[in-house]
Amino acid sequence: MSENLLPGMGTENLITAGIDEAGRGCLAGPVVAGAVILPEEYDLPGLTDSKKLDEAARDRLAVEIKEQAVCWSLGISRAQVVDQINILQATFRAMGRSVLHLKVRPQFLMVDGNKTIPVQYLDGIPGCRQEAVVKGDLKIPAISAASILAKTFRDKLMVQLSGRYPDYGFEIHKGYGTKIHLEALKEHGPCMVHRMTFKGVLPEKKKAKQERMCLPGI
């Protein structure tokens, strides 16, 4: 799916940023988006979707991406934002912030997934062209790079949060809904970085009340 592209207009010579997120399906912690503009020539052996790499490979590539990229940036939406505006809009917001913080203004965005970023999250660069690329983190190097930067940053943040909230095992599962995490939630209840509107975080009665509280005007 593409947006703002005229028939016959190519994108080969446009300044292109790859966009991807990490943490969208987690029960705790922020959703983090990465934006990366790569040079025409780079040396990043093993560059692919961050989920296909082990931690050591991701960490190595993250350093190399930062050294070789024309520029890169991250955008974050906290758990409270996820609860307030829903995970899809929070993801778009994080993606928009990652783009707006790039030191070089992109002319074309390649966004992982099947949706482009709504224009309200790109106020600083009106008219920027976009293309959504399903499985783009496997196909487009700049998206792969963005995936790695978002993933490595978020993983390290969750390890830090495990020191503040040691009862949940964030350093192990990084906030995903694993058996260990769900059992910890049943025993201790949620903490400040949990997404209260996500299934499994709150008992159903408390969740329904929380959702009503998040509605506008309530």
N, C-alpha and C positions, 0 to 999 in steps of 0.2 A: 504494500500500500504506500502510495506517495502523496505528497501534499505540496502545493505551490510550485509544481514543475510544469512548464509549458511544453506542448508537443515538440519534439525534436531538439529540445534543449538538453545538452549533456551536462554531466557533473564532474567530468574528469579533471578539469582545471580549477575547480572550486576548493577553497579551504574547508576541509571536511573534518568533523569531529565525530568520533564514535561514542555512543552513550549506552551505559548498562547500569543495572542496580544489583544490590546484594541485600538479603534479609527480608525480602517481601513476605515470605511465608512463615516467618518466625513468630513466636508468642511473646518475645521480649526483645527490647533494644530497638534502635532506630532502623529505618530503611536508609541505605546509603547508595548514592548514585555517583558514578564516575564519568568524566568526560575527558577524552584524549584526542589530541591532534598529533598524528605521527608525521615525520618527514617523508619525503619520497623514498629515501634510502635509509634503512635501519638494519640492525643485526640483533634479532630477538629470537634465537632458536628455541623451539618448543612452545611458542606463543599459540595459545588456544583458549577455549572456554575455561574459566577458573575452576569450574566443577570437575574438569577432567584432569586436574593437576593435584599433586600432593602439596602439603604445606611448604616444604622446602623449595619446590619448584616455583610455587607462587611467590614466595618471599624473594627468591633470586630475580625473577622476572619483574617484580614490582620495582626493585632498585634499578634495573636496567631500563625499564620503561620511563621512569622519572628522569634518568640521565639522558635518554635519547629523544624523548618526545619534544615536539615544538613547544607544547605546553600541556598541562593537565590540571584538573580540578576535581573537587569532591563537593557534593551537596548532601545534606542530612535532613531528614524529618524524624523528630523524636517520637517515642511511643504515644505521648499525649496528643500529638498532631494526628497520628494514625487514627486514634480513637475519635478525634473531633471531626475529621473530614473524610475518613475511610482510607483504606490502604492504597487503592488505585490513585486517588487524588494526592495522597501523601507521596507516592512514588513519583508522580508527575512533578510535584513541587520540588522534590530532591533533585530530579533530573534537570529541571529548569534552573535551579540554583547552581548546579555544577557547570552548566553552559554559561551562565551569566558571569561566573567567576573566572572563566578562561582569560588569560592575558592577551591572547590573539582572538579576534572576533571571527567565529566560523561563518561560512556562507552556506554550508550544507550540513545537516545532521543525519547521521545514520543511527537509528534507535533500535535496540534489541527488542524483539517482540512483534506484536501485530497492531500496535497503536503508536501514533506520533504524540509529541508533547503539545497539549493545548496552548493556544497563543497567550492566554493570560499568565502563564508561567514563564514566558519569554519576553517580558515587557522591554527589556533592554536591547533586544535585537529583532525588531519587528520585520516581518517579511522573510525571515530565515527559512530556507527550503528544508524539507525533511523527507526521510523515507524510513518506514518501519520494516525491519528485516527479521522474519521468523528464524530463530536459531542463528541470529547474527553473530553471537559470541563464538560460534564455530566457523563462520564464513568470512567475517570482516575483521582484519587484524586490529583496527582501531577500536572496534567494539570489544574484542578479546582483551585488549589492553585495559579498557575501562572496567571490564568485569573483574580483572585481577586487582586493580587498584581499589575498587570498591570492596571486594571480598577481603583483601588483606587488612585494610584499614578497619573494617567492621569486626573482623575476628580479633584483632588486637584490642579493640575497644571492649569487646565482650569479656576478654580475659581480665582487663582492668576492672570492669564492673563486678567480676566474680570476687574480687577482693573486698568490695563494698557490700556485696550481697552474697555471702559465701554458702548459703543454704541451697542453692539451686543448680550448681554445677555448670554455670555459664562457660567456664573455661573448657568444658568438654564438648557440649552440644551447641554452643554459641547462640542459644535462645530458641532453637528449633524444638518442636514438640515431641521429643523422644520420651521413652518410657520413664527414664530417670527424671526428666524435667517434669512430667505430668505427676509423678509420684511426689516430688518435692512440692509442687503446687497444692496437692491435696493435704499434705502435712503442714505446710507453713503458710499457705495462702499467697497471693501475689505481692510483689514489691513495687516500688515506684517506677521501674522500667518495664513492667509488663504491659501488654496491650489488653486492656480490660474488656474490649469488645470482641476479642478472638475466642473461639470455642475452646474450652478446656482450661481457660485462665480463671474464670469465676464459675461457681455453681450457677445453674440456669436462672434461678430467681434473682440472684444478685446481678447477673449479666443483663437481664431484662431491665432492671432498674437503672443500671449504668447506661444502657443504650438510650433510655428516655431522657436521662440527664444530659446526654450529648446532643440532643436535638435542639435546633435553633429556637430561642425564645423560652427554653425551660431552664 
